């Protein structure tokens, strides 16, 4: 059988948690339907009805690895929403909004020492801790979490727990702050134990969107890394990337595509790209890493090499963006080589970041803390809304053909065509996702309960690129349903989560059920 079905009422509720995914990446399952992703000129059966759907181009759609990332401050607790003004943010169009309503993910870049102040003391597991309360406040608002753990203390403070130093890790010291060398064996032992503990709670796609999984060096940005022996650079890189890849098997992991990634050179603005940069990055990508960069908008830094590397991975790995310039006076953004940023006009920086993000086809953009957030909303709110409409991925079926009448147990043909309105892509091909998102058809009862469901195993959202509508012809056999009237529906399900809808579609809200299915048209089952 290729359909899963249940009657309405309690059985339908049970159905949603017991569906079996029929997914073999396009290989037909015995007795199952067949589907083709190629354009098919065969006539649609006379009993079919074609439904054309109108896209929703403006609503905030929270999907994994797509949309705005709002940043959390190290010193914050659950009260920051009001104390920082995030729940009453004025905008450049005269409205007042909640920042969290425009974001998908809440991102915390914090220190190892703050999360494990003493060995085995993991503060996030204490529900009364400041971090646990802050995380819960984000999850309660429908935001997923993301993390970067920093251990280098230069320019920041004691980011490595002192128990690591006391255990004998060899360190370098600057301003009274001690940081272990990345290739030190004591450091590696203690850090690995910490990351393993972290993954026990954060390798959870229901709560976590991504992990920034290579964070040595200054500010945890993967450059200016110090070693006991510089010859150990590649081995240390392999150790850390392998550690995260082993621990985070269900949540995407990302790495900064820095021209000096992992390199001991202290001049991170140098134009010379070491010969091993691309091989190291490619080795991480082969382990399942995705890409991010922390200097969008800095045109003297984010230059042709960065642009070319991003372009070479478009639609193969998602790219996450973070802006480089700080516009609160900390950085003199008006000295940027582009000449595009006027002193006293931080909105110019937002425009530059947006332009480079569109060129790189990023899936996510950043709303960093404090003044950066205020500039986005108070001076560049139109760009915030533009990225919601145009950036990341935004998927919908523009037309679907389904039978208007059919006999139970009969063979039917369904066709569906998908459009991506966003410049990014849905990274269904990530090893951590393993093609878990697929198109499914459902038959709904009058209460919008799923009575039967079938997955089109050949559908793959990672193939849906802006400007290239993708069509499928799907042949299947209706299950042995009771005669009567049902409603056809279509959705993007998560086959690893009982075939519940996993991705929200950019479909007019009135078509969507509470569970995320798009109602199509009625069907009479004989």
Buried (B, 14 or more C-beta within 10 A) or exposed (E): BBBBBBBBEEEBEEBBEEBEBBBEEBEBBEEBBBBBBEEEEEEBBEBBBEBEBEBBEEBBBBBBBBBBBBBBBBEBBBEBBEEBBBBEBBBBEEEEBEBBEBBBBBBBBBBBBBBBBEEEEBBBEEEEBBBBBBBEBBBEBEBBBBBBBBBBBBEBEBBBBEBBBEBEBBBBEEEEBBBBBBBBEBBBEBBBEBBEBBBEEBBBBEBBBBBBBBBBBBBBBBBBBBBBEEEBBEEBBBBBBEBBBEBBEBBBBBBBBBBBBBBBBEEBEEEEBBEBBBEBBBBBBEBBBBBBBBBBBBBEBBBEBBEEBBEEBBBEBBBBBBBBBBBEEEBEBBEBEEEBBEEEBBBBBBBBBBBBBBEBBBBBBBBBBEBBBBBBBBBBBEBBBEBBBBBBBBBBBBBBBBBEEBBBEEEBBBBBBBBBBBBBBBBBBBBBBBBBBBBBBBBBBEEBBBBBBBBBBBBBBBBBBBEEBBBBBBBBBBBEBEEEEBBBBBBBBBBBBBBBBBBBBBBBEEBBBEBBBBBBBBBBBE
